[in-house]
Amino acid sequence: MNPKDLDVLVPNFKKRLSGVTATIVRLVPIQAQQMAVAAVSPDLPDHVPQIRLSQLLTMPRNGPHGARIWHARRNTEMLAGLALKHLLRKRLKLVFTSASQRKHTGYTKWLIGKMDHIIATSKKTASYLERPADVILHGIDVDSFSLPTDRAALRARLNLPDAMLIGCYGRIRAQKGTGDFVDAMVPVLQQNAGVHGLIMGRATSEHAEYLEALRTQIAEADLTDRLHILPEVPVHEIADYYRALDLFVAPQRWEGFGLTPLEAMACGVPCVATTVGAFPELITPETGSLIPPQDMPAMTRAVTRYVDDPALRTTQGHAARAHVDAHFRISQEAEAIMDIYRRLLSQP
């Protein structure tokens, strides 16, 4: 792409896959269908409209309609926007999306104070900012994450037991509450022979010992054949593993936002989630249950409620899909952000 034709630049300076990178990969192709938007990144999939970092240096000072938008999501990207604007004299309107749910450092506050517009990914995130922000919750692709047609056939194809399946997906580490899920599930499985638990995700090298400790704990409880730790699957296959479930548990101790409950609910699966991240803004009493973080007895009670009540699982599963379909489509997120772009571009 030629930078001179672009109205919006979306930097992604981190090579390693992260939640921010995944957000950009999902949003930019949708937005580029309606606006001149491209990512600025050293390494993104080919389907994402993008330019190289080096092209910023020779980019014309003015955009096609005056100033361009620079939409940052990290401190380094805010700083780069300021450098482009004030050192290289590029005409930019600076936008920052904050997902952090903690007090900001003085440096971050200074950067945020230099932005022209702020977006927060949840109301809780906005509460940590010291200036007004538009709250735009993340959305997902509701076509990719959809209801199962034949759950028994799907389980057979995935080599999963045809039993009540309770899943916990995501990175395997203490912060994500994987061990809390194991602690809560042990009594559930010991008291309910027809129930299986599924853990799926990636444990990086620094969390390898944590994963092995979980395997040992499961083996000592004699539940290796019913509390399964599955290998991570490619992103395009994960929806099938949601569709195979009867219940999803998001046991995080801390979370910036957290998409997994939305992905599960879009597949017609009710959720038990902790009150961290944006979970209280995603899950309603009609679609799931909220519990305090690191409260394993509460998690056990919440899960047991669904084990004992198939009708509740069915009713909340249907409500969950309808809730996501109405409020959390990725097209809605993309459009809300583009409304801000258009508003800023129209200003002198």
N, C-alpha and C positions, 0 to 999 in steps of 0.2 A: 504494500500500500504506500501511497505517497503522502507524507505528513502534511503537505500544504493543503490537502483536501479534507482534513479532519477537523471536526468541531470539538471532539471529546477524546482525551487521552487518559487511559486507565493503566497506571504503572503497576507492575508486579515484579519486584526486584528479588524475590526469593525463589531459588531454583527448586528447593525441596517442597514436595507436596504438602500443603497446609489447607486449613479451612478457608483462608482468604483466597488462596490460589484457586481452590475449587469453586468459590463464589464467582470469581472473574471468568473462569472457563465456562460456567453455566450462563452468566448474564450477558457478556459482551456479544456472543453470536446472535442472541435474540435482539438486543438493542441495535446492532448493526443493520438489521433489516429495516429500521425506520430512521436511523440517524447515522451521521458520519462518525462512528465510534471505533476505536481500535485500542488494544492493549499495547503497553510498552514493556517488553519482557525479553530476557535472554533465552527463554525456553518454555514455550507453551505448545499444546497440540496444534497441528496444522489447520484444524477447522476454525480456530479462533483468529479473527482479524487482528493483526498485530504489526508493529514496526520495531526496528532494532533500537537499542539505547543510543547508538551512535548517531542515528538520524535526528535526534533531538537538537544536536549542535547546529545542523544546517537547516533546520526547520524554519520557514519564514516567521517573522515576528508576529504577524497577524494571521488569524485564521480566516476561513472563507467568509465569515460573518462578523469579523472583528476579533474579540477575545475568544480563546479556546477555554474549555473546561479541563482542569487537571484533577482527577478524582483519585485521591490517595486513601489507602487503608492501613498504612504503617507509618511509623515515625520517619524512617529513612525516605519514604516517598513524599511525605509532607516537606521534609527538608529539601529534597530535590526540586519540588515545585517552587519553593521559595528561591532557590538558586537560579532556576530558569527565569523566574519572573524579575528578580531584582539584580542579578548579575549579568544574565544574558539578554535581559530586556524583552523577553517573550511576553506577549499579552495573554495573561492567564487569569481565570477565575478559579480559585482553589477550593476544592470540596474535600472533606474528610469524613469517612465512615468509621465510627467507633463501635467496637464490639466488646470492649473491656468492661468488666464489672468489678472494678477496684479503684481506689484513689490513684489519681495520676501523679507522676513525678512533676517537679517544677519544670523540667525540660519539656515534657509532653504538654503541660498546660500552656507553655509559651508557644509551642508549635500550633496547638489548637486555636490559640488566640489570634494567630495570623491568618487563619483560614477565612474564606468568604462565606462558607456555608457548612453546616455540620449535620450529618445523618447519624442516628443511633439505631442499632439493630433490635433494640427492645426498650420498653419503658424503664426497666431496671438499669440498663446501660445509660440511658439519658439522665438518670438521677445522679450519676457520678460526674456529669459534665457541669461546668460552671457557666455555661451559656446555652441559649435555646438550641434545640435540635429537632429535626423532623424524625419521627420514629417510623422506620420501614422494616417490618419483619421479613425474614427470609421466606422464600417460597421454594417449591420443588416442582419437578416435572410430573404432573399427575397422569400423563400418558404412560410414562415408563414405570411409575409406581402405581399399580392398579390392582383391582380385586382379583382373587383367584377364580378360575373357572371350575377346576376339579382338584381340590386340595389333596385328596388321597393319591391321585395319579402324579401330582407334582412331587409329593413326598417320595414316592417310589422312584421317580426319575432322579431325584437328588440323593437317593440312598439314605433317607431319613426315616425314623420309626413312625409308623402310623398310629400315633398316640397323641395325647395332649402335649403340645410343644410350647415351651416358654423360652423366649430368646433374649439374649443380651449381646448386642453387636457394637463394635467400635474398638478403638485402641485398648490394648490390655495393659493396664497400669493402675496403681492405687488411686490416682486422681479421678480416673474414670469409674471407680467403684466396682471393678470386676470382682475383687475379693469379697466385697460386701454382698454382691449377688450370690457368690458361692455360699457364704455364711447363711444367707437367708433361705437359699434353696435346699440346703441339706435337710432341715426338718420337713420341708414340704415334700421332698421326694421320699423320705423315710416313711411318711404317713400316707402317701398316695402312690400306689404301685403303678398306676397307669399314666404317670406324668414323666416327661423327660425335659431336661434343660439343655439349651444350646448356647455356647459361647463362641463367638466368631470375631476375629480381629487380628491385628498385628501387634506383636510385642517387639519393640526395638531391642538392640543388644543390651542397653542399660536396664531393661526391664525383664531380661531373660530369667534371672533368678526368681523374680516375682512370679512369673508364669510357672516355673518348675515347682515353686512352693504351692501354687494352686493345684497343680496335678497331684502332688503328694497328699494334700488335704482331701481331695476328691477320692483318691485311692484308699486312704485310711478310713474314710466313711463308707467304703465298699460301694461307691456309686459311679465307678468308671464307665460302666455300661449304660448309665442313665443321665449323667451330667457330662455332656460331650464338649470337648474343645476342638472346634473345627478349624481347618486352615483358612486363611483369608482368601476370598475369591475376588476376581476382577470387578470393578465398579458396575459394569453392565450386567453382571449376574446377580448382584446382591438383592434385587427386588424379588426374585424367586424365593430367596431364603426368608424374606419377610412374609410373603404370601403363604408360606408353609406353616406359619405360626398360629397359635391360638391367643397368645398374650406376649406383649413385649415389655421388657423392664429396662428403664434408663436409670441406673443407680449412681450417677455421677456425684462426686463430692464437690466438684467445681466444674463450671462450664461457661464458655463465652456466650454461646447461643445453643447449639445442639440440634442437629437436623434429624437425628435418628427417630425420635417420636413421630415427626411429621411423615417420614418415609414409611414407618409401620402403619400409622393411621390411614395413609393413602391406600394401603393394601388391605384395609378393612380389619386391622388388628387393634384392639384396645391397649392402652398403655398404663403401666405403673411407673411413675417418675418422681425423682426427688425435686425439691423446690429450689433448684439452682438454675443458672442460665436463664433462658427465656421459657423454660418449661411451664411455669405458671401462666404464661401468656399464650401457650399453645394448646394446653389440655384443659378441657372443661369437665364438670362432673358427669356430663353425658358421654364423654369419650374416653375416660380413664380415671385414675386416682393419683393424687399427689401425697408424698410422704416426706418427712424431714430427711436430709442427707445423713448417712452413717447410722441410721436407725434400723438395724437388721430385724428386730422383732416387729416393727411396723411394716417392713417390707414383706416379711413372712405372712403377717396377717392379711395384707392387701392382696398378695398373690393367692393365698388360700381362698379368699372370697371369690376369686374368679374360677379357681379349680372347682369349687363347690357349686357354681351357678352357671351352667352352660348357656342359659337364656340371657344372662347378663352379658356374657362374652359376645353373643350374637347381636344383641340390641346395641351395645356400645360399639361394636365393630362397624355396623352400618352407619351409626351416627358419626363415627370417626372419619370415615370416607367422605361423607357429606360435608363435614366441617372443613376438612382440608380442601375439598373441591371448591367450596364457597370462599374461603379466606386465604389460602396459602398456595395459590398457583404461582409458579415462577414468572409467568407473564405479568401478573399483578405487581410483583416486586420490580420487574424491569420497567414497567410503565410508570410506577411511582417515582423511581429514580430519574427517568427521562423527563418527567414533569419538572423536576428541579433543574435539570440541564437546560430545558427550554426557557424556563423563567430567568435563569442567570444569563443565558445568551441574549435574551431580549432586552436586558438592562443596559444602559449606556456604559 
